[in-house]
Amino acid sequence: MSSATLGAVQLAALRPQEVQPSAQLKHIEPVYRPSDSKLVPLTARDVIPPSRQIYQLINTYTFHIAKATEVSPIVPMLCDMLYESEFESQMWMLYNSCKQLMAVGDAYPSKYSAKVEKGEYTLRLG
């Protein structure tokens, strides 16, 4: 190779420089534990032949929203699984502090979100 094809490197340009990095978070994904959890057998008609009992698990989550925002409940273990899942169904219901139903969703979190105001909320996952 000839020296004409290589560019010159100026070492004088390589010197310590001060930088002031900054970041702005636009989304938060908090992780919650259930405040209540109930596992109960369903009725006698909810049996898989010959005699395998079906159970219902309902987890209740309570949380506080500091300012108006949009929420999308995500359950990673059940996300985007419907027919492949061992679970019969997975529905969530979001209630405000007055026990008013605000939103409902299922196994596909990208399809469901709810705009909520500041306050206390309860999410029931069953």
PyMOL commands that place a pseudoatom at each C-alpha (Angstrom):
pseudoatom trace, name=CA, resn=MET, resi=1, chain=A, elem=C, hetatm=0, pos=[0.000, 0.000, 0.000]
pseudoatom trace, name=CA, resn=SER, resi=2, chain=A, elem=C, hetatm=0, pos=[1.159, 3.468, -0.682]
pseudoatom trace, name=CA, resn=SER, resi=3, chain=A, elem=C, hetatm=0, pos=[1.086, 6.185, 1.939]
pseudoatom trace, name=CA, resn=ALA, resi=4, chain=A, elem=C, hetatm=0, pos=[-1.240, 8.204, -0.296]
pseudoatom trace, name=CA, resn=THR, resi=5, chain=A, elem=C, hetatm=0, pos=[-4.156, 5.830, 0.423]
pseudoatom trace, name=CA, resn=LEU, resi=6, chain=A, elem=C, hetatm=0, pos=[-3.874, 6.062, 4.216]
pseudoatom trace, name=CA, resn=GLY, resi=7, chain=A, elem=C, hetatm=0, pos=[-5.187, 9.116, 5.991]
pseudoatom trace, name=CA, resn=ALA, resi=8, chain=A, elem=C, hetatm=0, pos=[-3.005, 10.928, 8.489]
pseudoatom trace, name=CA, resn=VAL, resi=9, chain=A, elem=C, hetatm=0, pos=[-3.882, 10.617, 12.181]
pseudoatom trace, name=CA, resn=GLN, resi=10, chain=A, elem=C, hetatm=0, pos=[-3.480, 13.790, 14.184]
pseudoatom trace, name=CA, resn=LEU, resi=11, chain=A, elem=C, hetatm=0, pos=[-2.565, 12.908, 17.749]
pseudoatom trace, name=CA, resn=ALA, resi=12, chain=A, elem=C, hetatm=0, pos=[-3.075, 16.502, 18.830]
pseudoatom trace, name=CA, resn=ALA, resi=13, chain=A, elem=C, hetatm=0, pos=[-6.856, 16.018, 18.375]
pseudoatom trace, name=CA, resn=LEU, resi=14, chain=A, elem=C, hetatm=0, pos=[-6.868, 13.199, 20.977]
pseudoatom trace, name=CA, resn=ARG, resi=15, chain=A, elem=C, hetatm=0, pos=[-7.025, 14.988, 24.318]
pseudoatom trace, name=CA, resn=PRO, resi=16, chain=A, elem=C, hetatm=0, pos=[-9.170, 14.707, 27.459]
pseudoatom trace, name=CA, resn=GLN, resi=17, chain=A, elem=C, hetatm=0, pos=[-12.568, 16.295, 27.033]
pseudoatom trace, name=CA, resn=GLU, resi=18, chain=A, elem=C, hetatm=0, pos=[-15.290, 17.066, 29.529]
pseudoatom trace, name=CA, resn=VAL, resi=19, chain=A, elem=C, hetatm=0, pos=[-18.696, 15.609, 28.822]
pseudoatom trace, name=CA, resn=GLN, resi=20, chain=A, elem=C, hetatm=0, pos=[-21.984, 16.097, 30.597]
pseudoatom trace, name=CA, resn=PRO, resi=21, chain=A, elem=C, hetatm=0, pos=[-24.145, 13.072, 29.813]
pseudoatom trace, name=CA, resn=SER, resi=22, chain=A, elem=C, hetatm=0, pos=[-27.817, 13.139, 30.710]
pseudoatom trace, name=CA, resn=ALA, resi=23, chain=A, elem=C, hetatm=0, pos=[-30.685, 10.679, 30.456]
pseudoatom trace, name=CA, resn=GLN, resi=24, chain=A, elem=C, hetatm=0, pos=[-34.437, 10.967, 30.617]
pseudoatom trace, name=CA, resn=LEU, resi=25, chain=A, elem=C, hetatm=0, pos=[-36.624, 7.989, 31.492]
pseudoatom trace, name=CA, resn=LYS, resi=26, chain=A, elem=C, hetatm=0, pos=[-39.964, 7.889, 29.730]
pseudoatom trace, name=CA, resn=HIS, resi=27, chain=A, elem=C, hetatm=0, pos=[-41.287, 4.528, 30.949]
pseudoatom trace, name=CA, resn=ILE, resi=28, chain=A, elem=C, hetatm=0, pos=[-41.070, 2.576, 34.167]
pseudoatom trace, name=CA, resn=GLU, resi=29, chain=A, elem=C, hetatm=0, pos=[-41.767, -1.112, 34.634]
pseudoatom trace, name=CA, resn=PRO, resi=30, chain=A, elem=C, hetatm=0, pos=[-42.276, -1.724, 38.354]
pseudoatom trace, name=CA, resn=VAL, resi=31, chain=A, elem=C, hetatm=0, pos=[-42.588, -5.281, 39.613]
pseudoatom trace, name=CA, resn=TYR, resi=32, chain=A, elem=C, hetatm=0, pos=[-45.336, -6.006, 42.141]
pseudoatom trace, name=CA, resn=ARG, resi=33, chain=A, elem=C, hetatm=0, pos=[-46.059, -8.926, 44.436]
pseudoatom trace, name=CA, resn=PRO, resi=34, chain=A, elem=C, hetatm=0, pos=[-49.675, -9.918, 44.957]
pseudoatom trace, name=CA, resn=SER, resi=35, chain=A, elem=C, hetatm=0, pos=[-51.309, -8.382, 48.018]
pseudoatom trace, name=CA, resn=ASP, resi=36, chain=A, elem=C, hetatm=0, pos=[-53.688, -11.358, 48.052]
pseudoatom trace, name=CA, resn=SER, resi=37, chain=A, elem=C, hetatm=0, pos=[-53.691, -14.751, 46.361]
pseudoatom trace, name=CA, resn=LYS, resi=38, chain=A, elem=C, hetatm=0, pos=[-56.475, -17.355, 46.303]
pseudoatom trace, name=CA, resn=LEU, resi=39, chain=A, elem=C, hetatm=0, pos=[-56.305, -20.858, 44.845]
pseudoatom trace, name=CA, resn=VAL, resi=40, chain=A, elem=C, hetatm=0, pos=[-59.623, -22.702, 44.836]
pseudoatom trace, name=CA, resn=PRO, resi=41, chain=A, elem=C, hetatm=0, pos=[-60.963, -25.817, 43.108]
pseudoatom trace, name=CA, resn=LEU, resi=42, chain=A, elem=C, hetatm=0, pos=[-63.719, -25.099, 40.624]
pseudoatom trace, name=CA, resn=THR, resi=43, chain=A, elem=C, hetatm=0, pos=[-67.079, -26.855, 40.536]
pseudoatom trace, name=CA, resn=ALA, resi=44, chain=A, elem=C, hetatm=0, pos=[-67.661, -30.534, 39.839]
pseudoatom trace, name=CA, resn=ARG, resi=45, chain=A, elem=C, hetatm=0, pos=[-68.426, -29.744, 36.196]
pseudoatom trace, name=CA, resn=ASP, resi=46, chain=A, elem=C, hetatm=0, pos=[-64.908, -28.242, 35.813]
pseudoatom trace, name=CA, resn=VAL, resi=47, chain=A, elem=C, hetatm=0, pos=[-63.073, -31.559, 35.696]
pseudoatom trace, name=CA, resn=ILE, resi=48, chain=A, elem=C, hetatm=0, pos=[-60.852, -32.929, 32.945]
pseudoatom trace, name=CA, resn=PRO, resi=49, chain=A, elem=C, hetatm=0, pos=[-61.784, -36.585, 32.309]
pseudoatom trace, name=CA, resn=PRO, resi=50, chain=A, elem=C, hetatm=0, pos=[-61.333, -38.986, 33.907]
pseudoatom trace, name=CA, resn=SER, resi=51, chain=A, elem=C, hetatm=0, pos=[-61.112, -37.005, 37.162]
pseudoatom trace, name=CA, resn=ARG, resi=52, chain=A, elem=C, hetatm=0, pos=[-58.514, -34.217, 37.008]
pseudoatom trace, name=CA, resn=GLN, resi=53, chain=A, elem=C, hetatm=0, pos=[-59.731, -31.189, 38.995]
pseudoatom trace, name=CA, resn=ILE, resi=54, chain=A, elem=C, hetatm=0, pos=[-59.357, -27.677, 37.533]
pseudoatom trace, name=CA, resn=TYR, resi=55, chain=A, elem=C, hetatm=0, pos=[-58.313, -24.899, 39.916]
pseudoatom trace, name=CA, resn=GLN, resi=56, chain=A, elem=C, hetatm=0, pos=[-58.676, -21.134, 39.792]
pseudoatom trace, name=CA, resn=LEU, resi=57, chain=A, elem=C, hetatm=0, pos=[-55.884, -18.829, 40.952]
pseudoatom trace, name=CA, resn=ILE, resi=58, chain=A, elem=C, hetatm=0, pos=[-56.753, -15.167, 41.514]
pseudoatom trace, name=CA, resn=ASN, resi=59, chain=A, elem=C, hetatm=0, pos=[-53.927, -12.795, 42.391]
pseudoatom trace, name=CA, resn=THR, resi=60, chain=A, elem=C, hetatm=0, pos=[-54.772, -9.289, 43.584]
pseudoatom trace, name=CA, resn=TYR, resi=61, chain=A, elem=C, hetatm=0, pos=[-52.284, -6.441, 43.207]
pseudoatom trace, name=CA, resn=THR, resi=62, chain=A, elem=C, hetatm=0, pos=[-52.677, -2.970, 44.729]
pseudoatom trace, name=CA, resn=PHE, resi=63, chain=A, elem=C, hetatm=0, pos=[-50.585, -0.004, 43.674]
pseudoatom trace, name=CA, resn=HIS, resi=64, chain=A, elem=C, hetatm=0, pos=[-50.472, 3.789, 43.694]
pseudoatom trace, name=CA, resn=ILE, resi=65, chain=A, elem=C, hetatm=0, pos=[-50.224, 5.980, 40.587]
pseudoatom trace, name=CA, resn=ALA, resi=66, chain=A, elem=C, hetatm=0, pos=[-48.497, 9.308, 41.353]
pseudoatom trace, name=CA, resn=LYS, resi=67, chain=A, elem=C, hetatm=0, pos=[-49.716, 11.167, 38.245]
pseudoatom trace, name=CA, resn=ALA, resi=68, chain=A, elem=C, hetatm=0, pos=[-51.956, 10.537, 35.246]
pseudoatom trace, name=CA, resn=THR, resi=69, chain=A, elem=C, hetatm=0, pos=[-50.401, 7.961, 32.958]
pseudoatom trace, name=CA, resn=GLU, resi=70, chain=A, elem=C, hetatm=0, pos=[-51.082, 4.951, 30.759]
pseudoatom trace, name=CA, resn=VAL, resi=71, chain=A, elem=C, hetatm=0, pos=[-50.656, 1.455, 32.214]
pseudoatom trace, name=CA, resn=SER, resi=72, chain=A, elem=C, hetatm=0, pos=[-50.264, -1.900, 30.469]
pseudoatom trace, name=CA, resn=PRO, resi=73, chain=A, elem=C, hetatm=0, pos=[-50.283, -4.874, 32.847]
pseudoatom trace, name=CA, resn=ILE, resi=74, chain=A, elem=C, hetatm=0, pos=[-47.742, -7.488, 31.728]
pseudoatom trace, name=CA, resn=VAL, resi=75, chain=A, elem=C, hetatm=0, pos=[-47.365, -10.983, 33.183]
pseudoatom trace, name=CA, resn=PRO, resi=76, chain=A, elem=C, hetatm=0, pos=[-44.145, -12.262, 31.562]
pseudoatom trace, name=CA, resn=MET, resi=77, chain=A, elem=C, hetatm=0, pos=[-44.804, -15.942, 32.271]
pseudoatom trace, name=CA, resn=LEU, resi=78, chain=A, elem=C, hetatm=0, pos=[-48.199, -15.771, 30.547]
pseudoatom trace, name=CA, resn=CYS, resi=79, chain=A, elem=C, hetatm=0, pos=[-47.476, -13.094, 27.943]
pseudoatom trace, name=CA, resn=ASP, resi=80, chain=A, elem=C, hetatm=0, pos=[-48.502, -13.884, 24.382]
pseudoatom trace, name=CA, resn=MET, resi=81, chain=A, elem=C, hetatm=0, pos=[-49.439, -17.451, 25.296]
pseudoatom trace, name=CA, resn=LEU, resi=82, chain=A, elem=C, hetatm=0, pos=[-52.988, -18.571, 24.825]
pseudoatom trace, name=CA, resn=TYR, resi=83, chain=A, elem=C, hetatm=0, pos=[-53.305, -22.019, 23.307]
pseudoatom trace, name=CA, resn=GLU, resi=84, chain=A, elem=C, hetatm=0, pos=[-49.721, -22.998, 24.235]
pseudoatom trace, name=CA, resn=SER, resi=85, chain=A, elem=C, hetatm=0, pos=[-50.314, -22.252, 27.913]
pseudoatom trace, name=CA, resn=GLU, resi=86, chain=A, elem=C, hetatm=0, pos=[-51.150, -24.824, 30.577]
pseudoatom trace, name=CA, resn=PHE, resi=87, chain=A, elem=C, hetatm=0, pos=[-53.560, -22.276, 32.003]
pseudoatom trace, name=CA, resn=GLU, resi=88, chain=A, elem=C, hetatm=0, pos=[-57.166, -22.221, 30.850]
pseudoatom trace, name=CA, resn=SER, resi=89, chain=A, elem=C, hetatm=0, pos=[-57.370, -18.441, 30.709]
pseudoatom trace, name=CA, resn=GLN, resi=90, chain=A, elem=C, hetatm=0, pos=[-55.657, -15.317, 31.911]
pseudoatom trace, name=CA, resn=MET, resi=91, chain=A, elem=C, hetatm=0, pos=[-57.753, -12.223, 32.323]
pseudoatom trace, name=CA, resn=TRP, resi=92, chain=A, elem=C, hetatm=0, pos=[-56.963, -9.093, 34.295]
pseudoatom trace, name=CA, resn=MET, resi=93, chain=A, elem=C, hetatm=0, pos=[-59.343, -6.444, 35.558]
pseudoatom trace, name=CA, resn=LEU, resi=94, chain=A, elem=C, hetatm=0, pos=[-58.230, -2.991, 36.733]
pseudoatom trace, name=CA, resn=TYR, resi=95, chain=A, elem=C, hetatm=0, pos=[-60.302, -1.164, 39.371]
pseudoatom trace, name=CA, resn=ASN, resi=96, chain=A, elem=C, hetatm=0, pos=[-59.947, 2.334, 40.821]
pseudoatom trace, name=CA, resn=SER, resi=97, chain=A, elem=C, hetatm=0, pos=[-60.264, 3.138, 44.546]
pseudoatom trace, name=CA, resn=CYS, resi=98, chain=A, elem=C, hetatm=0, pos=[-64.080, 3.356, 44.191]
pseudoatom trace, name=CA, resn=LYS, resi=99, chain=A, elem=C, hetatm=0, pos=[-64.115, -0.233, 42.844]
pseudoatom trace, name=CA, resn=GLN, resi=100, chain=A, elem=C, hetatm=0, pos=[-65.108, 1.014, 39.396]
pseudoatom trace, name=CA, resn=LEU, resi=101, chain=A, elem=C, hetatm=0, pos=[-63.913, -1.256, 36.584]
pseudoatom trace, name=CA, resn=MET, resi=102, chain=A, elem=C, hetatm=0, pos=[-61.437, 0.779, 34.507]
pseudoatom trace, name=CA, resn=ALA, resi=103, chain=A, elem=C, hetatm=0, pos=[-60.073, -1.770, 32.011]
pseudoatom trace, name=CA, resn=VAL, resi=104, chain=A, elem=C, hetatm=0, pos=[-59.928, -5.459, 31.146]
pseudoatom trace, name=CA, resn=GLY, resi=105, chain=A, elem=C, hetatm=0, pos=[-57.294, -7.409, 29.227]
pseudoatom trace, name=CA, resn=ASP, resi=106, chain=A, elem=C, hetatm=0, pos=[-55.916, -10.857, 28.510]
pseudoatom trace, name=CA, resn=ALA, resi=107, chain=A, elem=C, hetatm=0, pos=[-52.733, -12.661, 27.433]
pseudoatom trace, name=CA, resn=TYR, resi=108, chain=A, elem=C, hetatm=0, pos=[-51.697, -10.061, 24.837]
pseudoatom trace, name=CA, resn=PRO, resi=109, chain=A, elem=C, hetatm=0, pos=[-50.501, -6.940, 26.717]
pseudoatom trace, name=CA, resn=SER, resi=110, chain=A, elem=C, hetatm=0, pos=[-49.624, -5.052, 23.534]
pseudoatom trace, name=CA, resn=LYS, resi=111, chain=A, elem=C, hetatm=0, pos=[-53.359, -4.901, 22.735]
pseudoatom trace, name=CA, resn=TYR, resi=112, chain=A, elem=C, hetatm=0, pos=[-54.531, -3.538, 26.082]
pseudoatom trace, name=CA, resn=SER, resi=113, chain=A, elem=C, hetatm=0, pos=[-53.688, -0.421, 28.048]
pseudoatom trace, name=CA, resn=ALA, resi=114, chain=A, elem=C, hetatm=0, pos=[-55.603, 1.970, 30.256]
pseudoatom trace, name=CA, resn=LYS, resi=115, chain=A, elem=C, hetatm=0, pos=[-55.265, 5.691, 30.865]
pseudoatom trace, name=CA, resn=VAL, resi=116, chain=A, elem=C, hetatm=0, pos=[-55.492, 6.287, 34.598]
pseudoatom trace, name=CA, resn=GLU, resi=117, chain=A, elem=C, hetatm=0, pos=[-55.469, 9.311, 36.875]
pseudoatom trace, name=CA, resn=LYS, resi=118, chain=A, elem=C, hetatm=0, pos=[-53.524, 9.769, 40.105]
pseudoatom trace, name=CA, resn=GLY, resi=119, chain=A, elem=C, hetatm=0, pos=[-54.766, 7.425, 42.825]
pseudoatom trace, name=CA, resn=GLU, resi=120, chain=A, elem=C, hetatm=0, pos=[-54.956, 3.922, 44.244]
pseudoatom trace, name=CA, resn=TYR, resi=121, chain=A, elem=C, hetatm=0, pos=[-55.693, 0.987, 41.944]
pseudoatom trace, name=CA, resn=THR, resi=122, chain=A, elem=C, hetatm=0, pos=[-56.349, -2.728, 42.268]
pseudoatom trace, name=CA, resn=LEU, resi=123, chain=A, elem=C, hetatm=0, pos=[-55.607, -5.263, 39.569]
pseudoatom trace, name=CA, resn=ARG, resi=124, chain=A, elem=C, hetatm=0, pos=[-57.137, -8.752, 39.727]
pseudoatom trace, name=CA, resn=LEU, resi=125, chain=A, elem=C, hetatm=0, pos=[-55.454, -11.418, 37.630]
pseudoatom trace, name=CA, resn=GLY, resi=126, chain=A, elem=C, hetatm=0, pos=[-57.305, -14.681, 37.171]
for i in range(1, 126): cmd.bond("trace and resi %d" % i, "trace and resi %d" % (i + 1))
show_as sticks, trace
zoom trace
